Amino acid sequence: MRIAVFHPGAMGSQLAAQLVAAGHEVHWVPEGRSTASVERAEAAGLIGTPFAEAVGSAEVVLCSCAPQGAVDVAKQVGAAGFAGLYIEANPLSPKSLEEAQAVLPEATFIDAGVVGPPPKGGPSPTHLMLSGSAAQQAADLWVGTAVTPMVVGDQVGAASAAKSAYALYNKGKAALAVLAFELAAKHGVTDALTAQQVRQDAESLKDPALPENLTSVAWRWGPEFDELAETLDAAGLEGDAARGLRQVWTRLS
């Protein structure tokens, strides 16, 4: 199939590379993108194409970008009259998903969320959660690749909820570890904290450099926690918990 991907970031480029490996023709739009994006796209085997051509001839559009840009991408693709399969692979709240779907009236909208590392093989699987009326059709695109699709429901929102639930645990744990290291450092007891790594489920306390190491992703994880907070609110749960942890990413970014 002919597929257009927005945009080839660390995750999007690898999802697209697996589509190329599966025999699909995958395009991207280089205009306005960074040198790093160009390098990732070339390494993934993507075809640089002007926006109108990329979307106009695509059967599938894959949107995998930072969550703060997802609705804008949907607006652009919808304004071009796209009527194929649109895979929204960002961790969005119910409100943001509704906005994205509303601006794509002609498309078949698939909710998606990625759990795990960029798919390159290895012991840790990359699960692509999918939901919506054509979720299985989307899953079939990655058959035989390093991506493991998981159809989690036939309603838009189920895949994002599955991704959000794990992200809240996994990245929330990282935010707590950052705070723990910073508190320990303030009092000169970092060694006493890292000594607790031997305890069950305390692996996050191994490396005191964790706060510094996470600065490179904080700009993206912060907006993800904004979406998480809204998702929790919509479920009648404590969205303020995610808002509090969001401040860690705000400061690190």
C-alpha positions in Angstrom: 0.0 0.0 0.0 1.0 3.6 -0.4 1.4 5.3 3.0 2.3 8.8 4.2 3.8 9.3 7.6 3.9 12.4 9.8 6.6 12.7 11.1 9.8 10.5 11.2 10.8 11.1 14.7 12.5 8.5 16.9 9.3 6.4 17.0 7.6 7.4 13.8 10.6 6.7 11.7 10.9 3.2 13.1 7.2 2.4 12.7 7.6 3.6 9.1 10.8 1.5 8.6 8.9 -1.6 9.5 6.2 -0.7 7.0 8.9 -0.4 4.4 10.2 -3.8 5.4 6.7 -5.2 5.0 6.8 -4.1 1.4 4.7 -0.9 1.6 5.6 2.4 -0.3 6.1 4.9 2.5 6.3 8.7 1.9 7.1 11.6 4.1 7.1 15.4 3.7 10.6 16.9 4.2 9.5 20.6 4.0 10.2 22.4 7.2 11.7 19.4 9.0 15.1 19.2 10.7 18.3 17.6 9.4 17.8 14.9 12.0 14.4 14.1 10.5 15.9 13.9 7.0 18.6 11.5 8.3 16.0 9.3 10.0 13.8 9.2 7.0 16.6 8.3 4.7 17.8 5.5 7.0 14.2 4.2 7.2 13.9 4.1 3.4 11.2 6.7 3.2 10.4 8.7 0.0 10.5 12.5 0.3 7.3 13.9 -1.3 5.5 17.3 -1.3 2.5 17.4 1.0 -0.2 17.5 -1.6 1.2 14.5 -3.5 2.0 12.5 -0.3 -1.5 12.9 1.1 -3.4 13.0 -2.2 -2.1 9.6 -3.4 -1.9 7.9 0.0 -4.2 5.0 1.0 -3.0 5.3 4.6 -1.8 8.1 6.7 0.2 7.4 9.9 0.5 10.2 12.4 3.2 9.6 15.0 4.5 12.8 16.4 4.7 14.7 19.7 1.1 14.9 21.1 1.0 18.7 21.0 1.2 18.5 17.1 -1.3 15.7 16.5 -4.5 17.8 16.0 -2.7 20.2 13.7 -1.5 17.3 11.5 -5.1 15.9 11.4 -6.4 19.4 10.4 -3.9 19.6 7.5 -4.6 16.1 6.3 -8.4 16.6 6.6 -8.3 19.9 4.7 -6.6 18.0 1.8 -9.7 15.8 1.6 -8.0 12.6 2.7 -10.5 9.7 2.6 -8.3 6.7 3.4 -7.3 5.0 6.6 -5.9 7.5 9.2 -3.9 6.0 12.0 -3.6 8.4 14.9 -0.6 7.0 16.9 -0.2 9.6 19.6 -1.2 9.3 23.3 -4.2 11.6 23.2 -7.0 12.4 25.6 -10.7 11.8 24.6 -11.1 15.5 23.9 -8.1 15.6 21.6 -9.1 12.4 19.8 -12.5 13.9 19.2 -11.0 17.0 17.7 -8.7 15.0 15.5 -11.5 12.8 14.2 -13.8 15.7 13.6 -11.5 17.3 11.1 -11.2 14.1 9.1 -14.8 13.5 8.1 -14.0 11.5 5.0 -11.3 9.3 6.6 -11.6 6.0 8.4 -10.1 6.9 11.8 -8.0 4.5 13.8 -6.9 5.2 17.4 -3.4 3.9 18.1 -0.8 4.0 20.8 2.7 2.6 21.0 4.1 0.9 24.1 7.7 -0.1 24.2 10.9 1.0 22.4 11.1 2.0 18.7 10.7 -1.4 16.9 14.1 -2.8 16.0 13.7 -6.3 17.3 15.2 -7.4 20.6 13.8 -8.8 23.9 11.4 -5.9 24.6 8.4 -6.0 22.3 6.9 -2.9 20.7 3.2 -3.2 21.1 1.0 -1.1 18.7 -2.4 -0.7 20.4 -5.2 -0.3 17.9 -8.9 0.4 18.2 -11.7 1.5 15.9 -13.9 -0.1 13.2 -10.9 -0.9 10.9 -8.3 -1.7 13.6 -7.6 -5.1 12.2 -7.0 -3.7 8.8 -4.4 -1.3 10.3 -2.9 -4.2 12.3 -2.4 -6.2 9.1 0.0 -3.5 7.7 2.7 -4.6 10.1 2.3 -8.4 9.7 5.7 -10.1 9.9 7.6 -7.1 11.2 9.2 -6.1 14.6 5.9 -4.4 15.5 3.4 -6.4 17.5 -0.1 -5.0 16.8 -2.7 -5.5 19.5 -6.4 -4.8 18.6 -7.8 -3.7 22.0 -11.3 -2.6 21.0 -13.7 -1.4 18.2 -14.2 2.0 19.6 -11.9 5.0 19.1 -10.3 5.8 22.5 -9.6 2.3 23.7 -6.1 2.2 22.3 -5.2 5.6 23.7 -6.5 4.5 27.1 -4.3 1.4 27.0 -1.3 3.5 26.1 -2.1 6.2 28.6 -2.6 3.7 31.4 0.9 2.2 30.9 2.5 5.7 30.3 1.0 6.9 33.6 2.7 4.0 35.4 6.0 3.9 33.5 6.7 7.6 33.0 5.1 8.5 36.3 7.5 6.2 38.0 10.3 7.9 36.2 9.1 11.3 37.4 9.0 10.1 41.0 12.5 8.7 40.6 13.7 12.1 39.3 12.2 13.8 42.4 13.7 11.1 44.7 17.2 11.7 43.3 16.8 15.4 43.5 15.6 15.3 47.1 18.4 12.9 48.1 21.0 15.1 46.4 19.7 18.2 48.3 20.5 16.3 51.6 23.7 14.5 50.4 22.2 11.0 50.8 22.2 9.9 47.1 24.3 6.8 47.9 21.8 5.7 50.5 19.0 6.0 47.9 20.8 4.1 45.2 21.5 1.3 47.7 17.8 0.6 47.6 18.0 -0.6 44.0 18.3 -4.1 45.4 14.6 -4.0 46.4 11.9 -5.3 44.2 10.7 -2.9 41.6 13.4 -0.3 42.5 15.4 -0.5 39.3 14.7 3.2 38.6 17.0 4.1 41.5 20.1 2.6 39.9 21.4 5.7 38.1 21.7 9.1 39.9 22.2 10.6 36.4 18.5 9.8 35.6 17.3 13.5 35.9 20.0 14.7 33.4 19.4 11.7 31.1 15.6 12.5 30.8 16.1 16.2 29.8 16.2 15.1 26.1 12.6 13.7 26.3 11.0 16.0 28.8 9.8 18.4 26.1 7.7 15.6 24.7 6.7 13.9 27.9 5.3 17.1 29.4 2.5 17.5 26.8 1.9 13.8 27.1 1.1 14.3 30.8 -1.3 17.1 29.9 -3.2 14.6 27.8 -3.0 12.0 30.6 -4.5 14.5 33.0 -7.5 15.1 30.7 -7.9 11.4 30.2 -8.0 10.8 33.9 -10.5 13.7 34.4 -12.7 12.1 31.7 -12.6 8.8 33.6 -13.6 10.5 36.8 -10.1 9.8 38.3 -7.5 12.1 39.8 -6.1 14.1 36.9 -4.3 16.4 39.3 -1.9 13.6 40.0 -0.7 13.7 36.4 -0.7 17.6 36.5 1.6 17.5 39.5 4.1 15.1 37.8 3.9 17.2 34.6 5.8 19.9 36.5 8.8 17.6 36.7 9.0 17.5 32.9 8.3 21.3 32.7 11.4 21.9 34.8 13.6 19.4 33.1 12.8 20.8 29.6 
